[in-house]
Amino acid sequence: MSGDRVEAESEVVSGQVTIPERIRRELDIEDGDALRWALEADGTVHVEIDHRYGETFASFEGYDGDAETDATTDHDAWGVE
């Protein structure tokens, strides 16, 4: 991130807002990333970006059925390398 202030504006439509392209590019926000919002008592909003590179279903290779597995033990590990 550059150290310069980046300002941009967007409009709320049907309760949703688009993150301006300049901000997405500066923060390297991509499809599949998660945003965590925190509202402080003084009205300040903090947003934390959880970059989830490669964690979307688009990159999931699946299970081809050839390997013997124990679903109880292996369930959360399938597709993770």
Gaussian input, Z-matrix of N, CA and C with variables (Angstrom, degrees):
# hf/3-21g

backbone

0 1
 N
 C     1     B1
 C     2     B2     1     A1
 N     3     B3     2     A2     1     D1
 C     4     B4     3     A3     2     D2
 C     5     B5     4     A4     3     D3
 N     6     B6     5     A5     4     D4
 C     7     B7     6     A6     5     D5
 C     8     B8     7     A7     6     D6
 N     9     B9     8     A8     7     D7
 C    10    B10     9     A9     8     D8
 C    11    B11    10    A10     9     D9
 N    12    B12    11    A11    10    D10
 C    13    B13    12    A12    11    D11
 C    14    B14    13    A13    12    D12
 N    15    B15    14    A14    13    D13
 C    16    B16    15    A15    14    D14
 C    17    B17    16    A16    15    D15
 N    18    B18    17    A17    16    D16
 C    19    B19    18    A18    17    D17
 C    20    B20    19    A19    18    D18
 N    21    B21    20    A20    19    D19
 C    22    B22    21    A21    20    D20
 C    23    B23    22    A22    21    D21
 N    24    B24    23    A23    22    D22
 C    25    B25    24    A24    23    D23
 C    26    B26    25    A25    24    D24
 N    27    B27    26    A26    25    D25
 C    28    B28    27    A27    26    D26
 C    29    B29    28    A28    27    D27
 N    30    B30    29    A29    28    D28
 C    31    B31    30    A30    29    D29
 C    32    B32    31    A31    30    D30
 N    33    B33    32    A32    31    D31
 C    34    B34    33    A33    32    D32
 C    35    B35    34    A34    33    D33
 N    36    B36    35    A35    34    D34
 C    37    B37    36    A36    35    D35
 C    38    B38    37    A37    36    D36
 N    39    B39    38    A38    37    D37
 C    40    B40    39    A39    38    D38
 C    41    B41    40    A40    39    D39
 N    42    B42    41    A41    40    D40
 C    43    B43    42    A42    41    D41
 C    44    B44    43    A43    42    D42
 N    45    B45    44    A44    43    D43
 C    46    B46    45    A45    44    D44
 C    47    B47    46    A46    45    D45
 N    48    B48    47    A47    46    D46
 C    49    B49    48    A48    47    D47
 C    50    B50    49    A49    48    D48
 N    51    B51    50    A50    49    D49
 C    52    B52    51    A51    50    D50
 C    53    B53    52    A52    51    D51
 N    54    B54    53    A53    52    D52
 C    55    B55    54    A54    53    D53
 C    56    B56    55    A55    54    D54
 N    57    B57    56    A56    55    D55
 C    58    B58    57    A57    56    D56
 C    59    B59    58    A58    57    D57
 N    60    B60    59    A59    58    D58
 C    61    B61    60    A60    59    D59
 C    62    B62    61    A61    60    D60
 N    63    B63    62    A62    61    D61
 C    64    B64    63    A63    62    D62
 C    65    B65    64    A64    63    D63
 N    66    B66    65    A65    64    D64
 C    67    B67    66    A66    65    D65
 C    68    B68    67    A67    66    D66
 N    69    B69    68    A68    67    D67
 C    70    B70    69    A69    68    D68
 C    71    B71    70    A70    69    D69
 N    72    B72    71    A71    70    D70
 C    73    B73    72    A72    71    D71
 C    74    B74    73    A73    72    D72
 N    75    B75    74    A74    73    D73
 C    76    B76    75    A75    74    D74
 C    77    B77    76    A76    75    D75
 N    78    B78    77    A77    76    D76
 C    79    B79    78    A78    77    D77
 C    80    B80    79    A79    78    D78
 N    81    B81    80    A80    79    D79
 C    82    B82    81    A81    80    D80
 C    83    B83    82    A82    81    D81
 N    84    B84    83    A83    82    D82
 C    85    B85    84    A84    83    D83
 C    86    B86    85    A85    84    D84
 N    87    B87    86    A86    85    D85
 C    88    B88    87    A87    86    D86
 C    89    B89    88    A88    87    D87
 N    90    B90    89    A89    88    D88
 C    91    B91    90    A90    89    D89
 C    92    B92    91    A91    90    D90
 N    93    B93    92    A92    91    D91
 C    94    B94    93    A93    92    D92
 C    95    B95    94    A94    93    D93
 N    96    B96    95    A95    94    D94
 C    97    B97    96    A96    95    D95
 C    98    B98    97    A97    96    D96
 N    99    B99    98    A98    97    D97
 C   100   B100    99    A99    98    D98
 C   101   B101   100   A100    99    D99
 N   102   B102   101   A101   100   D100
 C   103   B103   102   A102   101   D101
 C   104   B104   103   A103   102   D102
 N   105   B105   104   A104   103   D103
 C   106   B106   105   A105   104   D104
 C   107   B107   106   A106   105   D105
 N   108   B108   107   A107   106   D106
 C   109   B109   108   A108   107   D107
 C   110   B110   109   A109   108   D108
 N   111   B111   110   A110   109   D109
 C   112   B112   111   A111   110   D110
 C   113   B113   112   A112   111   D111
 N   114   B114   113   A113   112   D112
 C   115   B115   114   A114   113   D113
 C   116   B116   115   A115   114   D114
 N   117   B117   116   A116   115   D115
 C   118   B118   117   A117   116   D116
 C   119   B119   118   A118   117   D117
 N   120   B120   119   A119   118   D118
 C   121   B121   120   A120   119   D119
 C   122   B122   121   A121   120   D120
 N   123   B123   122   A122   121   D121
 C   124   B124   123   A123   122   D122
 C   125   B125   124   A124   123   D123
 N   126   B126   125   A125   124   D124
 C   127   B127   126   A126   125   D125
 C   128   B128   127   A127   126   D126
 N   129   B129   128   A128   127   D127
 C   130   B130   129   A129   128   D128
 C   131   B131   130   A130   129   D129
 N   132   B132   131   A131   130   D130
 C   133   B133   132   A132   131   D131
 C   134   B134   133   A133   132   D132
 N   135   B135   134   A134   133   D133
 C   136   B136   135   A135   134   D134
 C   137   B137   136   A136   135   D135
 N   138   B138   137   A137   136   D136
 C   139   B139   138   A138   137   D137
 C   140   B140   139   A139   138   D138
 N   141   B141   140   A140   139   D139
 C   142   B142   141   A141   140   D140
 C   143   B143   142   A142   141   D141
 N   144   B144   143   A143   142   D142
 C   145   B145   144   A144   143   D143
 C   146   B146   145   A145   144   D144
 N   147   B147   146   A146   145   D145
 C   148   B148   147   A147   146   D146
 C   149   B149   148   A148   147   D147
 N   150   B150   149   A149   148   D148
 C   151   B151   150   A150   149   D149
 C   152   B152   151   A151   150   D150
 N   153   B153   152   A152   151   D151
 C   154   B154   153   A153   152   D152
 C   155   B155   154   A154   153   D153
 N   156   B156   155   A155   154   D154
 C   157   B157   156   A156   155   D155
 C   158   B158   157   A157   156   D156
 N   159   B159   158   A158   157   D157
 C   160   B160   159   A159   158   D158
 C   161   B161   160   A160   159   D159
 N   162   B162   161   A161   160   D160
 C   163   B163   162   A162   161   D161
 C   164   B164   163   A163   162   D162
 N   165   B165   164   A164   163   D163
 C   166   B166   165   A165   164   D164
 C   167   B167   166   A166   165   D165
 N   168   B168   167   A167   166   D166
 C   169   B169   168   A168   167   D167
 C   170   B170   169   A169   168   D168
 N   171   B171   170   A170   169   D169
 C   172   B172   171   A171   170   D170
 C   173   B173   172   A172   171   D171
 N   174   B174   173   A173   172   D172
 C   175   B175   174   A174   173   D173
 C   176   B176   175   A175   174   D174
 N   177   B177   176   A176   175   D175
 C   178   B178   177   A177   176   D176
 C   179   B179   178   A178   177   D177
 N   180   B180   179   A179   178   D178
 C   181   B181   180   A180   179   D179
 C   182   B182   181   A181   180   D180
 N   183   B183   182   A182   181   D181
 C   184   B184   183   A183   182   D182
 C   185   B185   184   A184   183   D183
 N   186   B186   185   A185   184   D184
 C   187   B187   186   A186   185   D185
 C   188   B188   187   A187   186   D186
 N   189   B189   188   A188   187   D187
 C   190   B190   189   A189   188   D188
 C   191   B191   190   A190   189   D189
 N   192   B192   191   A191   190   D190
 C   193   B193   192   A192   191   D191
 C   194   B194   193   A193   192   D192
 N   195   B195   194   A194   193   D193
 C   196   B196   195   A195   194   D194
 C   197   B197   196   A196   195   D195
 N   198   B198   197   A197   196   D196
 C   199   B199   198   A198   197   D197
 C   200   B200   199   A199   198   D198
 N   201   B201   200   A200   199   D199
 C   202   B202   201   A201   200   D200
 C   203   B203   202   A202   201   D201
 N   204   B204   203   A203   202   D202
 C   205   B205   204   A204   203   D203
 C   206   B206   205   A205   204   D204
 N   207   B207   206   A206   205   D205
 C   208   B208   207   A207   206   D206
 C   209   B209   208   A208   207   D207
 N   210   B210   209   A209   208   D208
 C   211   B211   210   A210   209   D209
 C   212   B212   211   A211   210   D210
 N   213   B213   212   A212   211   D211
 C   214   B214   213   A213   212   D212
 C   215   B215   214   A214   213   D213
 N   216   B216   215   A215   214   D214
 C   217   B217   216   A216   215   D215
 C   218   B218   217   A217   216   D216
 N   219   B219   218   A218   217   D217
 C   220   B220   219   A219   218   D218
 C   221   B221   220   A220   219   D219
 N   222   B222   221   A221   220   D220
 C   223   B223   222   A222   221   D221
 C   224   B224   223   A223   222   D222
 N   225   B225   224   A224   223   D223
 C   226   B226   225   A225   224   D224
 C   227   B227   226   A226   225   D225
 N   228   B228   227   A227   226   D226
 C   229   B229   228   A228   227   D227
 C   230   B230   229   A229   228   D228
 N   231   B231   230   A230   229   D229
 C   232   B232   231   A231   230   D230
 C   233   B233   232   A232   231   D231
 N   234   B234   233   A233   232   D232
 C   235   B235   234   A234   233   D233
 C   236   B236   235   A235   234   D234
 N   237   B237   236   A236   235   D235
 C   238   B238   237   A237   236   D236
 C   239   B239   238   A238   237   D237
 N   240   B240   239   A239   238   D238
 C   241   B241   240   A240   239   D239
 C   242   B242   241   A241   240   D240

   B1=1.4461
   B2=1.5213
   B3=1.2994
   B4=1.4587
   B5=1.5197
   B6=0.9513
   B7=1.4665
   B8=1.4961
   B9=1.3292
   B10=1.4553
   B11=1.5251
   B12=1.3286
   B13=1.4634
   B14=1.5225
   B15=1.3225
   B16=1.4567
   B17=1.5225
   B18=1.3193
   B19=1.4503
   B20=1.5169
   B21=1.2956
   B22=1.4619
   B23=1.5203
   B24=1.3039
   B25=1.4520
   B26=1.5177
   B27=1.3286
   B28=1.4612
   B29=1.5193
   B30=1.3054
   B31=1.4567
   B32=1.5228
   B33=1.3185
   B34=1.4560
   B35=1.5286
   B36=1.3389
   B37=1.4610
   B38=1.5266
   B39=1.3134
   B40=1.4716
   B41=1.5275
   B42=1.3228
   B43=1.4606
   B44=1.5168
   B45=1.3301
   B46=1.4661
   B47=1.5194
   B48=1.3162
   B49=1.4594
   B50=1.5250
   B51=1.3056
   B52=1.4555
   B53=1.5244
   B54=1.3137
   B55=1.4639
   B56=1.5278
   B57=1.3228
   B58=1.4597
   B59=1.5237
   B60=1.3186
   B61=1.4643
   B62=1.5243
   B63=1.3176
   B64=1.4763
   B65=1.5186
   B66=1.3275
   B67=1.4678
   B68=1.5317
   B69=1.3502
   B70=1.4812
   B71=1.5234
   B72=1.3255
   B73=1.4615
   B74=1.5321
   B75=1.3161
   B76=1.4688
   B77=1.5322
   B78=1.3423
   B79=1.4672
   B80=1.5200
   B81=1.3390
   B82=1.4671
   B83=1.5279
   B84=1.3404
   B85=1.4595
   B86=1.5194
   B87=1.3449
   B88=1.4541
   B89=1.5298
   B90=1.3222
   B91=1.4633
   B92=1.5267
   B93=1.3101
   B94=1.4585
   B95=1.5160
   B96=1.3364
   B97=1.4592
   B98=1.5297
   B99=1.3173
   B100=1.4629
   B101=1.5236
   B102=1.3307
   B103=1.4607
   B104=1.5155
   B105=1.3297
   B106=1.4687
   B107=1.5258
   B108=1.3078
   B109=1.4520
   B110=1.5199
   B111=1.3389
   B112=1.4619
   B113=1.5265
   B114=1.3228
   B115=1.4528
   B116=1.5216
   B117=1.3267
   B118=1.4593
   B119=1.5330
   B120=1.3219
   B121=1.4611
   B122=1.5239
   B123=1.3321
   B124=1.4725
   B125=1.5275
   B126=1.3515
   B127=1.4541
   B128=1.5194
   B129=1.3187
   B130=1.4555
   B131=1.5267
   B132=1.3287
   B133=1.4585
   B134=1.5257
   B135=1.3194
   B136=1.4617
   B137=1.5238
   B138=1.3222
   B139=1.4558
   B140=1.5207
   B141=1.3221
   B142=1.4628
   B143=1.5268
   B144=1.3222
   B145=1.4613
   B146=1.5237
   B147=1.3182
   B148=1.4580
   B149=1.5261
   B150=1.3499
   B151=1.4626
   B152=1.5246
   B153=1.2901
   B154=1.4657
   B155=1.5156
   B156=1.3142
   B157=1.4622
   B158=1.5227
   B159=1.3009
   B160=1.4562
   B161=1.5092
   B162=1.3191
   B163=1.4612
   B164=1.5174
   B165=1.3197
   B166=1.4577
   B167=1.5195
   B168=1.3224
   B169=1.4599
   B170=1.5228
   B171=1.3273
   B172=1.4653
   B173=1.5195
   B174=1.3379
   B175=1.4608
   B176=1.5295
   B177=1.3398
   B178=1.4559
   B179=1.5245
   B180=1.3255
   B181=1.4582
   B182=1.5231
   B183=1.3216
   B184=1.4607
   B185=1.5186
   B186=1.3104
   B187=1.4659
   B188=1.5114
   B189=1.3362
   B190=1.4696
   B191=1.5248
   B192=1.3402
   B193=1.4482
   B194=1.5188
   B195=1.3340
   B196=1.4580
   B197=1.5287
   B198=1.3087
   B199=1.4643
   B200=1.5260
   B201=1.3351
   B202=1.4542
   B203=1.5232
   B204=1.3062
   B205=1.4662
   B206=1.5140
   B207=1.3062
   B208=1.4589
   B209=1.5231
   B210=1.3150
   B211=1.4648
   B212=1.5249
   B213=1.3228
   B214=1.4596
   B215=1.5189
   B216=1.3163
   B217=1.4605
   B218=1.5196
   B219=1.3259
   B220=1.4597
   B221=1.5235
   B222=1.3204
   B223=1.4448
   B224=1.5364
   B225=1.3231
   B226=1.4601
   B227=1.5124
   B228=1.3189
   B229=1.4650
   B230=1.5098
   B231=1.3166
   B232=1.4671
   B233=1.5120
   B234=1.2950
   B235=1.4536
   B236=1.5123
   B237=1.3288
   B238=1.4602
   B239=1.5171
   B240=1.3041
   B241=1.4760
   B242=1.5010
   A1=107.77
   A2=116.60
   A3=121.58
   A4=110.94
   A5=153.74
   A6=146.97
   A7=111.33
   A8=118.20
   A9=121.43
   A10=110.21
   A11=114.44
   A12=119.96
   A13=109.08
   A14=116.69
   A15=122.39
   A16=106.95
   A17=116.41
   A18=120.78
   A19=109.80
   A20=115.99
   A21=121.75
   A22=107.07
   A23=115.68
   A24=121.02
   A25=109.70
   A26=116.23
   A27=120.70
   A28=107.73
   A29=115.90
   A30=122.46
   A31=110.26
   A32=116.71
   A33=121.75
   A34=108.09
   A35=116.15
   A36=122.17
   A37=107.50
   A38=116.76
   A39=122.46
   A40=112.01
   A41=116.42
   A42=120.89
   A43=114.38
   A44=117.69
   A45=120.98
   A46=109.43
   A47=115.18
   A48=120.47
   A49=109.02
   A50=116.21
   A51=121.64
   A52=108.46
   A53=116.64
   A54=120.08
   A55=107.13
   A56=117.85
   A57=120.03
   A58=112.11
   A59=115.45
   A60=122.22
   A61=111.94
   A62=118.23
   A63=120.63
   A64=111.13
   A65=116.78
   A66=121.70
   A67=109.78
   A68=117.57
   A69=120.89
   A70=110.57
   A71=116.37
   A72=119.95
   A73=110.99
   A74=117.11
   A75=121.56
   A76=111.56
   A77=116.60
   A78=121.23
   A79=113.22
   A80=116.92
   A81=122.99
   A82=111.48
   A83=116.22
   A84=121.60
   A85=108.26
   A86=116.31
   A87=121.72
   A88=110.53
   A89=116.48
   A90=121.15
   A91=109.54
   A92=116.35
   A93=121.49
   A94=113.43
   A95=118.67
   A96=120.73
   A97=108.79
   A98=116.68
   A99=121.48
   A100=109.02
   A101=115.79
   A102=121.79
   A103=108.25
   A104=116.20
   A105=121.61
   A106=107.36
   A107=116.34
   A108=122.71
   A109=110.19
   A110=116.58
   A111=121.86
   A112=108.16
   A113=116.66
   A114=122.38
   A115=108.18
   A116=116.15
   A117=121.90
   A118=109.71
   A119=116.61
   A120=122.30
   A121=112.37
   A122=117.29
   A123=120.43
   A124=112.98
   A125=117.89
   A126=122.01
   A127=114.47
   A128=117.41
   A129=121.37
   A130=109.50
   A131=116.73
   A132=122.14
   A133=108.60
   A134=116.04
   A135=122.02
   A136=108.03
   A137=116.20
   A138=121.24
   A139=107.89
   A140=116.52
   A141=122.33
   A142=107.89
   A143=116.28
   A144=121.48
   A145=109.06
   A146=115.99
   A147=122.10
   A148=106.51
   A149=115.34
   A150=120.36
   A151=108.61
   A152=116.71
   A153=121.57
   A154=110.32
   A155=115.16
   A156=120.50
   A157=110.04
   A158=116.08
   A159=121.37
   A160=114.93
   A161=119.23
   A162=120.60
   A163=113.12
   A164=118.85
   A165=120.28
   A166=109.90
   A167=117.66
   A168=121.51
   A169=112.27
   A170=117.85
   A171=120.42
   A172=111.02
   A173=117.11
   A174=119.93
   A175=112.54
   A176=118.46
   A177=122.02
   A178=110.66
   A179=116.82
   A180=121.40
   A181=112.67
   A182=116.31
   A183=118.94
   A184=113.83
   A185=115.08
   A186=123.35
   A187=108.01
   A188=116.68
   A189=119.99
   A190=113.80
   A191=118.60
   A192=121.89
   A193=115.01
   A194=119.24
   A195=121.75
   A196=113.48
   A197=117.85
   A198=120.35
   A199=110.42
   A200=115.89
   A201=120.66
   A202=107.63
   A203=116.92
   A204=120.03
   A205=111.26
   A206=114.28
   A207=122.30
   A208=104.89
   A209=117.45
   A210=121.73
   A211=112.47
   A212=117.47
   A213=119.55
   A214=110.99
   A215=117.54
   A216=122.27
   A217=112.15
   A218=117.18
   A219=121.58
   A220=115.32
   A221=119.37
   A222=122.20
   A223=113.89
   A224=117.52
   A225=120.48
   A226=113.52
   A227=118.42
   A228=120.67
   A229=113.03
   A230=120.28
   A231=121.64
   A232=110.15
   A233=117.07
   A234=122.87
   A235=113.86
   A236=118.35
   A237=121.88
   A238=108.18
   A239=114.67
   A240=117.96
   A241=110.76
   D1=139.65
   D2=-176.91
   D3=-70.84
   D4=165.00
   D5=173.71
   D6=-88.18
   D7=-5.78
   D8=179.49
   D9=-79.08
   D10=147.36
   D11=177.67
   D12=-68.74
   D13=133.90
   D14=176.81
   D15=-115.35
   D16=119.62
   D17=179.44
   D18=-113.32
   D19=143.44
   D20=177.05
   D21=-157.52
   D22=165.24
   D23=-178.16
   D24=-135.46
   D25=145.41
   D26=174.15
   D27=-143.38
   D28=167.96
   D29=-175.41
   D30=-115.82
   D31=143.48
   D32=176.23
   D33=-83.04
   D34=127.29
   D35=178.60
   D36=-130.47
   D37=121.26
   D38=-178.99
   D39=54.00
   D40=37.78
   D41=177.21
   D42=78.96
   D43=6.04
   D44=-179.77
   D45=-120.92
   D46=152.81
   D47=179.14
   D48=-132.66
   D49=143.38
   D50=176.80
   D51=-95.15
   D52=131.91
   D53=176.10
   D54=-76.01
   D55=123.20
   D56=-178.46
   D57=-55.39
   D58=143.57
   D59=-176.21
   D60=-56.26
   D61=-39.67
   D62=179.53
   D63=-60.33
   D64=-39.52
   D65=179.77
   D66=-70.88
   D67=-45.99
   D68=178.89
   D69=-57.96
   D70=-43.79
   D71=-178.58
   D72=-66.10
   D73=-45.61
   D74=-178.76
   D75=-62.16
   D76=-36.88
   D77=-178.06
   D78=-96.12
   D79=1.55
   D80=179.17
   D81=57.10
   D82=42.53
   D83=178.12
   D84=-85.04
   D85=127.20
   D86=-178.45
   D87=-128.83
   D88=167.95
   D89=177.17
   D90=-53.05
   D91=135.98
   D92=178.61
   D93=95.52
   D94=-18.38
   D95=177.36
   D96=-68.60
   D97=151.88
   D98=178.90
   D99=-110.21
   D100=146.55
   D101=175.59
   D102=-114.28
   D103=131.13
   D104=177.18
   D105=-109.05
   D106=126.37
   D107=-174.86
   D108=-106.76
   D109=140.27
   D110=174.68
   D111=-135.62
   D112=128.24
   D113=178.37
   D114=-107.29
   D115=118.84
   D116=-179.49
   D117=-84.01
   D118=162.03
   D119=-179.03
   D120=-59.41
   D121=-30.07
   D122=-179.18
   D123=-84.93
   D124=4.16
   D125=178.85
   D126=92.64
   D127=-3.87
   D128=177.56
   D129=-69.99
   D130=136.87
   D131=178.86
   D132=-109.83
   D133=131.65
   D134=175.51
   D135=-115.18
   D136=137.26
   D137=178.53
   D138=-124.59
   D139=126.40
   D140=176.72
   D141=-109.60
   D142=134.77
   D143=-178.91
   D144=-99.60
   D145=127.60
   D146=174.89
   D147=-106.60
   D148=97.44
   D149=-179.81
   D150=-71.32
   D151=120.63
   D152=-176.93
   D153=-115.17
   D154=55.36
   D155=-178.68
   D156=-56.61
   D157=124.92
   D158=175.78
   D159=73.57
   D160=8.66
   D161=-177.81
   D162=-98.90
   D163=7.53
   D164=179.66
   D165=-88.50
   D166=162.48
   D167=179.89
   D168=-64.94
   D169=-18.95
   D170=179.03
   D171=-60.17
   D172=-29.63
   D173=-178.78
   D174=-100.00
   D175=2.32
   D176=-177.64
   D177=-73.92
   D178=124.53
   D179=-177.12
   D180=-86.74
   D181=-18.08
   D182=177.22
   D183=82.30
   D184=-174.28
   D185=-178.83
   D186=-119.71
   D187=121.06
   D188=-174.54
   D189=-85.84
   D190=-5.23
   D191=175.61
   D192=86.50
   D193=1.01
   D194=-177.08
   D195=-82.63
   D196=-29.65
   D197=-175.67
   D198=-91.72
   D199=143.18
   D200=175.20
   D201=-76.49
   D202=133.45
   D203=-177.20
   D204=-132.84
   D205=162.57
   D206=171.17
   D207=-115.51
   D208=99.49
   D209=-172.36
   D210=-56.18
   D211=-34.76
   D212=-179.94
   D213=-63.50
   D214=-40.71
   D215=-177.67
   D216=-86.12
   D217=-40.63
   D218=-171.41
   D219=-91.22
   D220=-8.16
   D221=-172.46
   D222=-47.76
   D223=-52.46
   D224=-175.70
   D225=-77.46
   D226=-8.95
   D227=-178.41
   D228=-97.26
   D229=-13.10
   D230=-178.29
   D231=-61.18
   D232=132.04
   D233=177.91
   D234=83.11
   D235=-2.36
   D236=-179.63
   D237=-104.51
   D238=129.41
   D239=179.08
   D240=-112.08

